[in-house]
């Protein structure tokens, strides 16, 4: 029996304090690492959900989009001269010479050639047709400088209607001569 008492005594003796403090430190470090990983995961989830709600391209309804991928810029008409059309009816004798640049959505493969970053042939015909018709049908009063934003919005909507919603990001007018 004395042997049994010795075994019980050695089992009940607490470990030395140095090994106990090492285990506590390791446990605390592990909890901190798990907490940081959990916080990073939650942050990543929240950021992706918030960023996922911001449109990345054109909207199908033609609404105003603030954030989108870099577009493909195409100058309408002659590369040097731009667009030259008569406006205000055939008897008005008024002509518009303008450099109009259209920013297209590169994700629209039916509009933009992915390899060359130029308009697809059928899209180019549609764009030129819509541009000529729109500019010729616009009255002289609509070309006033204070109506420029509305003019550009209507032009963008006309192009999106012909090419499909979200095809055009924006319209830029770099020169404008009405004579």
C-alpha positions in Angstrom: 0.0 0.0 0.0 2.7 2.5 0.5 3.4 2.3 -3.2 -0.1 3.3 -4.0 0.1 6.3 -1.8 3.2 7.6 -3.5 1.5 7.4 -6.9 -1.4 9.4 -5.7 0.8 12.0 -4.2 2.8 12.5 -7.4 -0.4 12.8 -9.5 -1.8 15.5 -7.2 1.3 17.7 -7.3 0.8 20.7 -9.6 3.2 21.3 -12.4 6.0 23.8 -11.9 4.9 27.5 -12.5 7.2 28.1 -15.5 5.4 25.5 -17.7 2.0 26.7 -16.6 2.8 30.3 -17.6 4.1 29.1 -21.0 0.8 27.3 -21.7 -1.1 30.4 -20.8 1.0 32.6 -23.1 0.6 30.2 -26.0 -3.2 30.1 -25.4 -3.4 33.9 -25.4 -1.3 34.1 -28.6 -3.6 31.5 -30.3 -6.7 33.4 -29.2 -5.3 36.7 -30.6 -4.4 35.1 -33.9 -7.9 33.5 -34.2 -9.5 36.9 -33.3 -7.5 38.7 -35.9 -8.3 36.2 -38.6 -12.0 36.4 -37.7 -11.9 40.2 -37.8 -10.1 40.2 -41.2 -12.7 37.7 -42.6 -15.6 39.8 -41.4 -14.0 43.0 -42.8 -13.4 41.3 -46.1 -17.1 40.1 -46.2 -18.4 43.6 -45.4 -16.2 45.4 -47.9 -17.1 43.0 -50.8 -20.8 43.3 -50.0 -20.6 47.1 -50.0 -18.4 47.2 -53.1 -20.6 44.7 -54.8 -23.6 47.1 -54.6 -21.7 49.8 -56.7 -22.4 49.4 -60.4 -19.3 48.4 -62.3 -20.7 49.1 -65.7 -23.6 50.7 -67.5 -27.0 50.2 -66.1 -29.6 48.6 -68.3 -32.1 51.4 -67.7 -29.6 54.0 -68.9 -29.3 55.6 -65.5 -26.4 57.8 -64.5 -23.5 55.5 -63.5 -20.6 57.0 -61.5 -18.3 54.0 -61.3 -17.3 51.9 -64.2 -14.4 50.2 -65.9 -12.2 52.3 -68.2 -14.1 52.8 -71.4 -13.0 52.7 -75.1 -13.0 56.2 -76.6 -14.1 56.5 -80.2 -14.2 59.8 -82.2 -17.2 60.1 -84.4 -16.9 61.1 -88.0 -13.7 62.0 -89.8 -10.6 61.4 -87.6 -9.3 64.9 -88.2 -12.4 67.0 -88.9 -15.0 65.2 -86.7 -18.7 65.5 -87.6 -20.1 67.9 -90.2 -23.9 68.0 -90.6 -26.6 70.5 -91.6 -29.0 71.3 -88.8 -32.3 73.1 -88.3 -33.8 71.7 -91.5 -32.4 71.7 -95.1 -33.4 75.3 -95.7 -31.9 76.8 -92.5 -28.4 77.0 -94.0 -26.9 76.1 -90.6 -24.0 73.7 -90.2 -22.5 72.0 -87.2 -18.9 71.0 -87.2 -18.0 69.2 -83.9 -15.5 66.8 -82.5 -17.6 64.3 -80.5 -15.9 61.5 -78.6 -18.0 58.6 -77.3 -16.9 56.4 -74.3 -18.1 52.9 -74.9 -18.4 50.0 -72.4 -15.6 47.5 -73.3 -17.7 44.7 -71.8 -20.2 45.0 -74.7 -18.6 42.5 -77.1 -21.3 43.2 -79.7 -20.2 46.9 -79.8 -16.4 46.8 -79.1 -13.9 44.5 -80.8 -11.9 43.1 -77.9 -8.6 42.7 -79.8 -8.4 46.1 -81.5 -10.5 48.3 -79.1 -12.5 49.7 -82.0 -16.2 49.5 -82.9 -17.5 46.4 -84.5 -18.5 47.1 -88.2 -22.2 46.8 -87.6 -22.0 48.9 -84.4 -20.1 51.6 -86.3 -22.8 51.9 -88.9 -25.5 52.2 -86.2 -23.4 54.8 -84.3 -22.9 57.0 -87.4 -26.5 56.7 -88.4 -27.8 57.6 -84.9 -25.4 60.5 -84.6 -26.3 62.0 -88.0 -30.1 61.6 -87.3 -29.9 62.9 -83.8 -27.8 65.9 -84.7 -29.9 66.8 -87.8 -33.2 66.5 -85.8 -31.9 68.7 -82.9 -33.3 72.3 -83.0 -31.0 75.3 -83.0 -32.1 76.2 -79.5 -31.0 72.8 -78.1 -27.4 73.7 -79.0 -27.2 76.5 -76.4 -24.3 76.2 -74.0 -26.6 76.1 -71.0 -28.5 73.0 -72.5 -25.3 71.1 -73.2 -25.7 68.6 -70.4 -29.2 67.7 -71.5 -28.1 67.5 -75.1 -25.3 65.0 -74.2 -27.7 62.9 -72.0 -30.3 62.7 -74.9 -27.5 61.8 -77.4 -26.2 59.1 -75.0 -29.7 57.7 -74.5 -30.2 57.6 -78.3 -27.0 55.6 -78.8 -27.8 53.2 -75.9 -31.3 52.6 -77.5 -29.7 51.6 -80.8 -26.8 49.6 -79.3 -28.3 48.1 -76.2 -28.5 49.6 -72.7 -25.2 50.3 -71.0 -23.2 50.4 -74.2 -22.3 54.1 -73.9 -20.8 55.5 -70.7 -20.5 59.2 -71.7 -20.3 61.7 -74.5 -17.5 64.3 -74.7 -17.5 67.3 -77.0 -14.0 68.6 -77.6 -14.8 71.2 -80.3 -18.1 72.8 -81.5 -18.7 75.2 -84.3 -22.2 76.2 -85.3 -22.3 78.4 -88.4 
